[in-house]
Amino acid sequence: MACLRDVRGGFWLALSVPAIALSSFVCDRPWIFVLMVVVAIPLFDALIGRTERVGGAPLAEVSAGIPVMFICMWGMTLLVAVARASTAHLANWAGLALGTGALSAFAMAHAHEAMHRHSRVSRAFADVTFVLAGYPHYQMAHHLHHAHVGDARFGSTAPAGVSVWRHVVPSFLTALRSATAAEEQRVSHALQNRVITRSIVWGAALVAFSLYGGWKSGALFATQGVVSAFVVEVIGYIQHYGLSTEVSAEHVAWEVDYWLSNRLLVNNGLHEHHHLKATTPYNQLRARGASLPGGYLHMFCLALIPPMWFAMMGPKLATKRPLVQKYLVDKTK
């Protein structure tokens, strides 16, 4: 499998994720998809390993439609999950909720790519995804994050020594507040505020699904949104941990250069290049910054165990950032 590290295309593999989710949900075996996310993807990501860092011309495979195709398949899977939830017993309902939430987080990565494209159609697909995946204010908050990367007042960035469990909820709420404030300055009427209108759309979807399938369907829609938003915030934590503006002006993100992670998430792991020029298509991104030692799901699991996360990231930060080194030394006194 290591030979795949030299394959520079292969982004179509991302479409296998919603395809497997849809199949497992239709067959009333949602835990198959959950196990794929928790076990199979991390295992194959480790076996395939890192992408070779190469320069030169952009990839020949543009694959411009893959994010939109992923979003469409995710939308169908979400509807199937909501329908199945209405009659599911507790174990299957939990599998549907966790599986749909995980898939929604994958869809957010593809919507993130679509959001940065010039096409109005792509951006419209992204907007719908952000709302239904449980993060209605993501577009506005994310643009502010790009404009103020490294500033914890706009979410995503966690100072060194802050655990993911102390980061997720404040980051989500901070992003909400900053996006709402920015919209209030932009418009004069509340109904022109995109944070408010998109939150209303999310609420309308919740009511519609509840009326269609009862409380189980409504609860599944709400739960998958919570799971999705949680995963997205943890990924933001991983990408920017310890890299506040007080510490680093030139290094804004950690990179994940594992081949499978970036094929399934359209090169979201090449995050430093993305921040340098947000409109660069995913197939043209290059690994530029310091890389984390595992794929996204490996790092996700590690971040959930703060002592292990700090033990890994402390030395990485200390060798690169004198201010972080001083912070870590002072903290132990």
PyMOL commands that set and color helices and strands:
alter all, ss='L'
color gray80, all
select helices_A, chain A and resi 2-6+11-26+30-48+66-85+90-115+120-132+138-147+152-154+164-186+190-192+194-240+259-264+271-276+282-284+296-303+306-320+322-332
alter helices_A, ss='H'
color red, helices_A
deselect
rebuild
show_as cartoon
